[in-house]
Amino acid sequence: MFRLTSLLAGASLLAALPAFAGADCQPRDFGFGDKSVGWQHKPLSKMKSDTRYQIVADAGRSVLHASADDSASLYIARLPKPLPTPASISWRWKTGALPAGADNRDKDREDAALRVIVAFDGDRATLPEAEQKRYRRAETLFGQAPPYAILMYIWSNQGPLNSVITSAHTSQVKMITVAAGDKGLGQWQSLKRNLAADYQRAYGKAPGPVLGVAVMTDTDNTDGKSEADYADIRFECAGK
């Protein structure tokens, strides 16, 4: 995913996702055909080519089609204000093939055909000094404070399924392999995850408010191509 050699490699992703303050939890649909959601493309770096994202029709529904060619960039939805951690996140996704040679455990091969990303708030003062420096540098470069932490659901080439992978670039990005290997390729897959439980497992503590959601298809490390589709991303809140 990241080929930058500086310490800002992980922070560039953190800074690309929006940060806000204060809100009550409400169920929320992130429909790709709904202009009120405010989906937008977000480049990661001028040193990278961008993944191409297009809203297309599939069986009468609007879905997001991603096309990566030695590229990496985000497609994000900006929340008007943050949400207390929803009980769950659900979505559908599809890809016909995984990036050849990708391995999310290896920073030089860290690509994925499909990623659904959630950003969380938290107390940055509790982070190690090295991480705090990344945040300060990212804020200087990108003009906004990055989120405290990111939980990233991925379809990985490698197993085991449901494993947690810490980014080689920053401890504040955790990947969970919710799909792995060739099973299900070429077909829509429906997934639902308990956000608080996944965050607790990945970070060892309860999550803060949710700040944003994004998707990403990237092949910049493996120099390959990938086609993928996303649909029906939804937050559900406890008791709703």
N, C-alpha and C positions, 0 to 999 in steps of 0.2 A: 504493500500500500504506500509506504513512504520511502523515498530514496534520498531525501535530504540528509546530509551528513552532520548538520549542526544539532544542538540540543533542542532546537525549536521544532524538530520534526513532529513530535507528538503534540506539542502545544498548538501547531497550526490547525490541526483537526479540532482541538478544544475551542480555539478562537472562532472557528467557522460556525459554531452553533450558538444561538442567541441566549442571553441571560436576562432574566427579569426578576421582579420581586412582588410577592403578595397575591394570593388568590384562594378561592374555594374550589374544591374538586367537583368537576362535572364530567359525565361521560362525554367523549368527544370522538367524532369521526374525522379522519383525515382523507377525505375523498379527493382523488386526483382531478376529478372533473368539477370540483367545487371551488370557484374562484375566491370565495370568502376565506378559505383555509390559508391562502397565501403561500403556496409552494413556490420555491424559487431555486435556481441553480446557484451553487456556491463553489467557485474554484478553490483548490487547496494551495496552489503555489504557481507563480509565474514560470517556475522551472519545470512544470508538468503540463502535458496535454490534458484537456478536459474530456471527461466522459460525456457522451451526448445523451440527453434525456428528452423524451417526447411523450406527450399524452396521446394515447391511441385508443381506438374502440376494440373491445374484445367481448364477443357474445352480447353486444348491446350495452356494455359497461365501460366506463373510462378507466384505463389502467396506465401505469407509467412504464414505458419501455426504455431500457438503458442499453447503450451500445458503447463498449469500451474497446479502444485500440491503443495499447501501450499508454493507457491514460488513467487518471484518477481525479474525481471531483465529487462533491456532495449535491444532493437535492434535498432541501430542508423546508420544513414548515415552521414558521415563526408564531409561537403562541403569544397572544396579546398580554398575558400575564401567566405566571407559573401555577402549576397545580400541585396540591398535596399528592403524594405518590398514589397513582391509580392502583386498583387491585390487580389489574391485568392489562396486557397489551395483546392484541390479536392482529393477524394479517394473512394475506395470501401472497405467494411468490412462485415464480417458475423460471427455469433456465434449461436449455438443451444440453449444455456442456459446462464443465468446470475448467478454469484456467490451467493449462498443462503445466505441471511442475510446481504449482502453488503449494505453500505450506505456511500456515499462519503462525507457526512456532518459530519460524526463521525470518528474521527481519529483511533478508535479501530476497525472499520469495513470498512475502506476506501480501497476497492478493486474494480476492474472493469475488465470485460472480454475484453474490447476493449478501447484503448487509442491511439490517434494520437497526437504527441507532437511537438511543434515548440519552439525553443529557440531564444531569442532576446538579442541584445546588448543594453547598456544604461550607464548612469553615476552613478556608484555605490556610489559616494560621496554624492549623494542626498538621499540615503536610511537612515532609522533610524539606530542608533548605534548598536542595537541588530542584525539587518540584516547584517551590515558591519562585525560584529564579526563572524557571520556564514560564510561569504565569506572568511574571512582571515583564519579561521580554516580549511575550506574545501580546500583552496589552499595549506595549509601546509600539510594536510593529503593526498590529491590526486595529488599534483604536478602541478596543473593548476588552473587558475582562472575560477570560474563558470560563466556561462552566467548571465546577469543582470536579466532576467525574462523568465518565461515559460508560454506558453498558451497551455492548454491541452484539447483536444476534447475527450469526454468520452461517452460511452453508459452506463448509470446509471440505477440501479434498481429503484431508486426513481425519481420522477418528482420534480418540473414542468419542462417541456421541455424548453430548451434554457435558463436555469438559470445559473448564475455564482456562483461558489463555490470557496472560498479562502481556500487553504490548511491549515490544522490545524498546520502545521509544519513551514511554512514560507509564508509571504505575497507575495513573488515573484513567487509563483506557483498559477495560476488561472485555474480552470476547468470549461468548458462549456458543459452542457448536451445537446448534439446534437441528442441523442436518449435516450429514457427512457422507462422502462417497457418491457413487453413481445411482443409488436407489432413488426412484422418483423423478429422474431427469425427464424433461419434456412434458411434464404434467403439472397442473396447478397443485400446490401444497398449501394446506391451511394449518396455521400454527397459533397457539395461545400460550402465553407465559405469565406467571405470577411475578410481577416486577419487584415487589419488596423481598420476596424469597430469593430471587436471582441476585439482587443487589447484596443482600445479606451474605449469601454464599460467596460472591465475588470479592466483596470488600470487608467482610467480617463485622459489619455494623448496619444499622437501619439507614435507609436512604433519606435524603432531604427532598425538597420539592422538585418536581420535574420541570425542566426549563425549555426543552425543545425535542423535536423528533426529526430524524433524517433517514435517508437511504443512501447507499453507495455501492456502485459496481466498479471495480478497479482491476487493472492488469498492468500497471506501470512497472512492477518489479519483475514480472515474468515475460514482459515484452510481447504479450499475446493479445488475443481478442476474446470478447465475451458479450453475449446477448442475454438480457434478463428482463423480467416483468415483475411489477409490484402492484398490489391492489388491496383495498379494504382495510387499511390500517385504522385501528380503533382502540381507544382507552376506555376501560370500564372502572368505575370507582366502587369501593366497598359499600354495600347496602343499596346500590343503585340497580 
